[in-house]
Amino acid sequence: MDVLVLSFVSATFVLAGFVKGVVGVGLPTIGMGLLAIVMTPGQAAALLVVPSFITNVWQCAGSQLVPLLRRMWPMLLGICAGIWGMRAWAGAGLLTASDSVYASIGLGTVLAVYAALGLSKVTFVVPEQLEPWLSPLTGGLTGAVTAVTGVYMIASAPYLQAIGLEKDDLVQSMGLSFTVSTLALAVLLIHDGALPTSVAGASVLALVPALIGMALGQWVRARARPDVFRICFFLATLLLGAHLILRALI
């Protein structure tokens, strides 16, 4: 990387960590969206592996981990099946392919959809009796989207919000879902040769600016209104998604 690209990447991880520190989500969303401007989505996903994994493990730790595992295991298995199933169906892999047009369009679309859902404040309710059916389906869809875009918010985040978890359990369940998604995606990247030792080392180094950003974000969260920041986050994500789609199409 030249100096300008390295500076942009470092600033991206600080910003992505900052967003996660303020609103609790957004590190891979912002990271993938911005990094895809200067590199392929596959390269961006590889750089995000270690920061995403460490921050998500921290988020999923807590007293309700075992009960959440018992409730969420069909979705977690579905995520793994979706990621590896999409890889098998796509052959060379859409995310890691040398031609990143489809991955960029998919990433931009997912960012735009996620932002639109956040801005509209649409709420879904999933009755408990439907969970055995919807949980693995949601996991499979999440895995398929992750394999193409490197972003695992759709459809796991809306689903977890819809099954009636308390606030702390919701945050922990998202961390658990994101941790499994990150691990399964890392296996995919390693299989496709997109996560060699050099890139893994760079991903470890990227953890430093990400953690600095998270610390700053947590400091701001204690002193600012998260709702206002959340609106700005979704607006920026929507614009970023639209930019990636247009850039890939033009």
Secondary structure, 3 states (H helix, E strand, C coil): CCHHHHHHHHHHHHHHHHHHHHHCCCHHHHHHHHHCCCCCHHHHHHHHHHHHHHHHHHHHCCCCHHHHHHHHHHHHHHHHHHHHHHHHHHCCCCCCCCCCHHHHHHHHHHHHHHHHHHHHCCCCCCCHHHHHHHHHHHHHHHHHHHHHHCCCCCCHHHHHHHCCCCHHHHHHHHHHHHHHHHHHHHHHHHHCCCCCHHHHHHHHHHHHHHHHHHHHHHHHHCCCCHHHHHHHHHHHHHHHHHHHHHHHHC
